[in-house]
């Protein structure tokens, strides 16, 4: 069994694309586009005088709040360019918690599986694992740019 399949199987419900499919894409979302390289990226959340920013490589993205920055950071690490962001801002923090826990679980499991391999092989397998996550998230899609709203405001029949 290859490394990606083994990690996916052992993580089960904590596999990041699965969380994205079951907890993010099932609700009303809006799409968000990143201008980031499609590879593993170094990310940092910055607290500036103008608010909260997510720094990905040398680029900065303004975020409305810390929860959104944490949520976006997960996908920026993988190099996902198009993702869905929940429209209901009260749900973003819990999703960010789930995704960050899954990210750390993925790294710990991967490091445990490749501990006896050469540094080059470790980097190659980590890159392949992160690419698979990025591809699966890309296949799930980012949804509509603007969520659909019910246009009927009629509350009762007369």
PAKE-417358 format. One line per 3 residues: number of its first residue (from 1); for each residue x negated, y negated, z of N, C-alpha, C. Coordinates in Angstrom, 1 decimal, padded with zeros to 4 digits. Atoms other than C-alpha are relative to their C-alpha. Example, Ala and Ser with C-alpha at 12.3 -4.5 7.8 and 13.67 -1.06 7.14 Angstrom:
1) -000.9 001.2 000.0 -012.3 004.5 007.8 -000.9 -001.2 000.0 ~ 000.9 001.1 000.0 -013.7 001.1 007.1 000.8 -001.1 000.8;
***
This chain:
1) -000.9 001.2 000.0 000.0 000.0 000.0 -000.9 -001.2 000.0 ~ 000.8 001.2 000.0 -001.4 -003.4 -000.9 000.3 -000.9 001.2 ~ -000.1 000.9 -001.2 -001.9 -006.2 001.6 001.3 -000.8 000.1;
4) -001.2 000.8 000.0 001.0 -008.3 000.5 001.2 000.8 000.4 ~ -001.1 -000.8 -000.4 003.5 -005.5 000.7 000.0 000.4 001.4 ~ 000.1 -000.4 -001.4 002.2 -004.4 004.0 000.4 -001.1 001.0;
7) -000.3 001.1 -000.8 002.4 -007.9 005.5 001.5 -000.3 -000.1 ~ -001.4 000.3 000.1 005.9 -008.4 004.1 000.9 001.0 000.8 ~ -000.8 -001.0 -000.7 007.1 -005.1 005.5 -000.1 -000.1 001.5;
10) 000.2 000.1 -001.5 005.6 -005.7 009.0 000.7 -001.2 000.5 ~ -000.7 001.2 -000.5 007.0 -009.2 009.2 001.5 000.1 000.0 ~ -001.5 -000.2 000.0 010.5 -008.2 008.2 000.7 -001.3 -000.2;
13) -000.8 001.2 000.0 012.8 -011.0 009.0 -000.8 -001.3 000.2 ~ 000.8 001.2 -000.2 009.9 -013.4 009.7 -000.9 -000.2 -001.3 ~ 000.6 000.2 001.2 008.7 -013.2 006.1 000.5 -001.4 -000.5;
16) -000.4 001.4 000.2 008.8 -016.9 005.1 001.0 -000.1 -001.2 ~ -001.0 000.1 001.1 010.6 -016.5 001.7 001.4 000.5 000.5 ~ -001.3 -000.5 -000.5 013.3 -014.5 003.5 000.7 -001.0 000.9;
19) -000.6 001.1 -000.8 013.8 -017.2 006.1 000.5 -001.1 -000.9 ~ -000.4 001.0 000.9 014.0 -019.7 003.3 001.3 000.4 -000.7 ~ -001.2 -000.4 000.7 016.6 -017.6 001.4 001.2 000.1 000.9;
22) -001.1 -000.2 -000.8 018.7 -016.8 004.4 000.4 -001.2 000.9 ~ -000.3 001.1 -000.9 018.5 -019.9 006.5 000.0 -001.4 -000.6 ~ 000.0 001.3 000.7 017.8 -022.7 004.1 000.9 -000.1 -001.2;
25) -000.8 000.1 001.3 019.3 -021.9 000.7 001.5 000.3 000.2 ~ -001.4 -000.4 -000.3 022.6 -020.7 002.3 000.8 -001.3 000.4 ~ -000.7 001.2 -000.4 023.4 -024.3 003.4 -000.1 -001.1 -001.0;
28) 000.1 001.2 000.9 023.9 -027.6 001.7 -001.4 -000.6 000.1 ~ 001.3 000.5 000.0 020.5 -028.9 000.7 -000.2 -001.0 -001.1 ~ 000.4 000.9 001.1 018.8 -031.5 -001.5 -001.4 000.5 -000.4;
31) 001.3 -000.5 000.4 015.7 -030.8 -003.5 -001.0 -001.1 000.3 ~ 001.1 000.9 -000.3 012.4 -032.3 -002.7 -001.2 000.4 -000.8 ~ 001.1 -000.3 000.8 009.4 -032.5 -005.0 -001.3 -000.5 000.5;
34) 001.3 000.3 -000.5 005.8 -032.5 -003.9 -000.9 -000.1 -001.2 ~ 001.0 000.1 001.0 002.9 -033.6 -006.1 -001.3 000.5 000.7 ~ 001.1 -000.6 -000.6 000.5 -031.1 -004.6 -000.5 001.2 -000.8;
37) 000.6 -001.2 000.8 -001.9 -028.4 -006.1 000.7 001.3 000.5 ~ -000.6 -001.3 -000.3 -000.4 -024.9 -006.3 -001.0 000.9 000.5 ~ 000.9 -000.8 -000.7 -002.8 -023.4 -003.8 000.1 -000.3 001.4;
40) -000.1 000.3 -001.4 -003.4 -023.4 -000.1 -000.6 -001.4 000.2 ~ 000.4 001.4 -000.3 -003.6 -027.0 001.1 -000.2 -000.2 001.5 ~ 000.2 000.5 -001.3 -004.9 -028.6 004.2 001.0 -001.1 000.3;
43) -001.1 001.0 -000.3 -002.1 -030.6 005.9 -000.2 -000.6 001.3 ~ 000.1 000.7 -001.3 -001.9 -033.1 008.7 001.2 -000.9 000.1 ~ -001.1 000.9 -000.3 000.9 -035.0 010.3 -000.6 -001.3 000.6;
46) 000.6 001.3 -000.5 000.0 -038.7 010.8 001.1 -000.9 000.6 ~ -000.9 001.0 -000.6 001.7 -041.1 013.2 -000.6 -001.4 -000.3 ~ 000.5 001.3 000.4 001.2 -044.5 011.6 000.9 -001.1 000.5;
49) -000.9 001.1 -000.4 002.6 -048.0 012.3 001.2 -000.1 -000.9 ~ -001.1 000.0 000.9 004.9 -047.5 009.4 000.9 001.2 000.1 ~ -000.8 -001.2 -000.3 006.3 -044.2 010.7 -000.9 001.3 -000.1;
52) 000.7 -001.3 000.0 005.4 -040.5 010.2 -000.3 000.3 -001.5 ~ 000.4 -000.4 001.3 003.5 -039.3 007.2 -000.6 001.4 000.0 ~ 000.6 -001.3 000.2 002.5 -035.9 005.9 -001.2 -000.2 -000.9;
55) 001.2 000.1 000.9 -001.0 -035.9 004.5 -000.4 001.4 -000.5 ~ 000.3 -001.3 000.7 -001.7 -033.1 002.0 -001.2 -000.3 -000.9 ~ 001.2 000.4 000.7 -005.3 -033.3 000.8 -000.2 -001.5 000.2;
58) 000.2 001.5 000.0 -005.8 -037.0 -000.1 001.3 -000.7 -000.2 ~ -001.3 000.7 000.3 -002.1 -037.7 -000.7 000.8 -000.1 001.3 ~ -000.9 000.2 -001.1 000.4 -039.0 001.8 001.4 -000.1 -000.4;
61) -001.4 000.0 000.3 004.1 -038.5 001.9 000.8 -000.6 001.2 ~ -000.7 000.6 -001.1 006.4 -040.7 004.0 001.1 001.0 000.4 ~ -001.1 -000.9 -000.5 008.8 -038.7 006.2 000.9 -000.8 001.0;
64) -000.9 000.7 -000.8 011.9 -039.9 008.0 -000.2 000.3 001.5 ~ 000.1 -000.4 -001.4 011.1 -038.0 011.3 -001.0 001.1 000.1 ~ 001.0 -001.1 -000.3 008.7 -035.5 012.9 000.5 001.3 -000.5;
67) -000.5 -001.4 000.4 011.0 -032.5 012.3 -000.1 000.2 -001.5 ~ 000.1 -000.1 001.5 011.1 -033.2 008.5 -001.5 000.2 -000.4 ~ 001.4 -000.2 000.3 007.3 -033.6 008.5 -000.5 001.4 000.3;
70) 000.4 -001.4 -000.4 006.9 -030.3 010.3 000.5 001.0 -001.1 ~ -000.6 -000.9 000.9 009.3 -028.6 007.9 -000.7 -000.1 -001.4 ~ 000.7 000.1 001.3 007.6 -030.0 004.7 -001.4 000.5 000.1;
73) 001.4 -000.4 -000.2 004.1 -029.2 006.1 -000.1 001.5 -000.3 ~ 000.1 -001.5 000.3 004.9 -025.4 005.9 -000.1 000.2 -001.5 ~ -000.1 -000.2 001.4 005.7 -025.6 002.2 -001.2 -000.6 -000.7;
76) 001.2 000.6 000.6 002.8 -028.0 001.4 -001.2 000.9 000.2 ~ 001.1 -000.9 -000.2 000.4 -025.5 002.9 -000.1 001.1 -001.1 ~ 000.0 -001.0 001.1 001.4 -023.0 000.3 -000.1 -000.5 -001.4;
79) 000.0 000.7 001.3 001.4 -025.5 -002.5 001.3 000.1 -000.8 ~ -001.3 000.0 000.7 005.1 -025.3 -003.2 000.3 -001.4 -000.4 ~ -000.2 001.3 000.6 006.0 -028.1 -005.5 001.5 -000.5 000.1;
82) -001.4 000.3 000.0 009.8 -027.9 -005.4 000.7 000.8 001.1 ~ -000.6 -000.7 -001.1 011.7 -027.0 -002.2 001.3 -000.6 000.3 ~ -001.3 000.5 -000.5 015.1 -027.4 -000.6 -000.1 -000.5 001.4;
85) 000.0 000.6 -001.3 015.5 -029.6 002.4 001.5 000.0 000.5 ~ -001.4 000.0 -000.4 018.7 -029.1 004.5 000.5 -001.5 000.1 ~ -000.6 001.3 000.0 021.0 -032.1 004.2 000.3 -000.4 001.4;
88) -000.3 000.3 -001.4 022.0 -031.8 007.8 -001.3 -000.1 000.8 ~ 001.3 000.2 -000.7 019.1 -033.3 009.7 -000.1 000.7 001.4 ~ 000.1 -000.7 -001.4 020.0 -031.6 013.0 -000.4 001.4 -000.1;
91) 000.4 -001.4 000.2 019.1 -028.2 011.5 -001.5 000.1 -000.3 ~ 001.4 -000.1 000.5 015.6 -029.1 010.3 -001.0 000.4 001.1 ~ 000.9 -000.3 -001.1 013.9 -028.9 013.7 -000.1 001.5 000.3;
94) 000.0 -001.4 -000.3 015.0 -025.4 014.4 -000.6 000.8 -001.2 ~ 000.6 -000.7 001.2 014.1 -024.3 010.8 -001.6 -000.2 000.0 ~ 001.5 000.2 -000.1 010.6 -025.9 011.3 -000.6 000.9 001.0;
97) 000.5 -000.9 -001.0 010.2 -023.9 014.5 -000.1 001.4 -000.5 ~ 000.0 -001.3 000.6 011.1 -020.7 012.7 -001.1 000.2 -001.0 ~ 001.0 -000.1 001.0 008.9 -021.4 009.8 -001.4 -000.1 000.5;
100) 001.3 000.1 -000.6 005.9 -022.4 011.9 -000.4 001.3 000.7 ~ 000.3 -001.3 -000.7 006.2 -019.2 014.0 -000.3 001.0 -001.0 ~ 000.3 -000.9 001.1 006.4 -017.2 010.8 -001.3 -000.2 -000.7;
103) 001.3 000.4 000.6 003.4 -019.0 009.4 -001.1 000.6 000.8 ~ 001.0 -000.5 -000.9 001.3 -018.1 012.4 000.0 001.5 000.1 ~ -000.1 -001.4 000.0 002.6 -014.6 012.5 -000.6 000.6 -001.3;
106) 000.5 -000.4 001.3 001.7 -014.2 008.8 -001.6 000.0 000.1 ~ 001.5 000.1 000.0 -001.9 -015.4 009.4 -000.6 001.0 001.0 ~ 000.5 -000.9 -000.9 -002.4 -013.3 012.5 000.1 001.5 -000.5;
109) -000.1 -001.3 000.5 -001.1 -010.2 010.8 -001.0 000.3 -001.1 ~ 000.9 -000.1 001.1 -003.2 -010.8 007.7 -001.4 000.1 000.5 ~ 001.4 000.0 -000.6 -006.4 -011.5 009.8 -000.2 001.4 000.6;
112) 000.2 -001.3 -000.6 -005.8 -008.2 011.6 -000.2 001.1 -001.0 ~ 000.1 -001.0 001.0 -005.4 -006.3 008.4 -001.3 000.0 -000.8 ~ 001.3 000.1 000.8 -008.6 -007.6 006.8 -001.2 -000.2 000.8;
115) 001.1 000.3 -000.9 -010.8 -007.8 009.8 -001.3 000.8 -000.3 ~ 001.2 -000.8 000.3 -013.2 -005.1 008.5 -000.5 -000.2 -001.4 ~ 000.3 000.3 001.4 -013.5 -006.6 005.0 -001.0 -001.1 -000.1;
118) 001.0 001.1 000.2 -016.1 -008.9 003.5 000.7 -001.3 -000.1 ~ -000.6 001.4 000.0 -015.5 -012.7 003.7 000.6 -000.3 -001.4 ~ -000.5 000.3 001.3 -015.0 -012.8 -000.1 001.4 000.7 -000.2;
121) -001.2 -000.7 000.1 -012.4 -010.1 000.1 001.1 -000.6 000.8 ~ -001.0 000.7 -000.9 -010.6 -011.8 003.0 000.6 -001.2 -000.7 ~ -000.5 001.2 000.7 -010.4 -015.0 001.0 000.9 000.3 -001.2;
124) -000.8 -000.4 001.2 -009.1 -013.2 -002.1 001.3 000.5 000.4 ~ -001.3 -000.6 -000.4 -006.4 -011.3 -000.2 000.8 -001.1 000.6 ~ -000.7 001.1 -000.5 -005.4 -014.4 001.7 000.6 -000.9 -001.1;
127) -000.5 000.8 001.1 -005.1 -016.4 -001.5 001.1 000.8 -000.8 ~ -001.1 -000.8 000.7 -003.0 -013.5 -003.1 001.2 000.0 000.8 ~ -001.2 000.0 -000.9 -000.7 -013.4 -000.1 000.7 -001.4 000.0;
130) -000.6 001.3 000.1 -000.1 -017.2 -000.1 000.6 -000.2 -001.4 ~ -000.5 000.2 001.4 000.4 -017.1 -003.9 001.4 000.7 -000.1 ~ -001.3 -000.8 000.0 003.1 -014.4 -003.4 001.1 -000.7 000.7;
133) -001.0 000.8 -000.8 004.9 -016.5 -000.8 000.5 -001.2 -000.9 ~ -000.3 001.1 000.9 004.7 -019.5 -003.2 000.9 000.4 -001.1 ~ -000.8 -000.5 001.1 006.1 -017.5 -006.1 001.4 000.3 000.4;
136) -001.4 -000.4 -000.5 009.0 -016.1 -004.1 000.8 -001.2 000.4 ~ -000.8 001.2 -000.3 010.0 -019.5 -002.8 000.3 -000.7 -001.3 ~ -000.3 000.6 001.3 009.7 -020.9 -006.3 001.2 000.7 -000.7;
139) -001.0 -000.8 000.7 012.0 -018.1 -007.6 001.4 -000.3 000.7 ~ -001.2 000.3 -000.7 014.6 -019.0 -004.9 000.5 -001.4 -000.4 ~ -000.4 001.3 000.5 014.6 -022.6 -006.2 000.2 -001.0 001.1;
142) -000.1 001.1 -000.9 015.0 -026.0 -004.7 001.4 -000.5 000.0 ~ -001.4 000.5 000.0 018.7 -026.5 -005.5 000.2 -001.3 -000.7 ~ -000.3 001.2 000.6 020.3 -029.7 -006.6 -000.7 -001.2 000.6;
145) 000.6 001.2 -000.5 018.7 -033.1 -006.3 000.9 -000.7 001.1 ~ -000.9 000.6 -000.9 021.8 -034.4 -004.6 001.1 001.0 000.3 ~ -001.0 -001.0 -000.4 024.2 -032.1 -002.6 001.4 -000.4 -000.5;
148) -001.3 000.2 000.4 027.7 -031.7 -003.8 000.9 -000.4 001.2 ~ -000.9 000.4 -001.1 030.3 -033.5 -001.7 001.5 000.3 -000.5 ~ -001.5 -000.1 000.3 034.1 -032.8 -001.5 000.5 -001.4 -000.3;
151) -000.5 001.4 000.4 035.8 -035.7 -003.3 001.4 -000.2 000.6 ~ -001.3 000.2 -000.5 039.2 -035.1 -001.8 -000.1 -000.5 001.4 ~ -000.1 000.6 -001.4 039.9 -037.3 001.2 001.4 000.1 000.6;
154) -001.3 -000.2 -000.4 043.5 -036.4 001.5 000.1 001.0 001.2 ~ 000.0 -000.8 -001.2 044.1 -035.0 005.0 001.2 000.9 000.2 ~ -001.2 -000.9 -000.2 047.6 -033.7 004.9 001.0 -000.3 -001.2;
157) -001.0 000.1 001.1 050.4 -033.1 002.4 001.2 -000.8 000.5 ~ -001.1 000.7 -000.4 053.3 -035.4 002.5 001.2 000.3 -000.9;
***
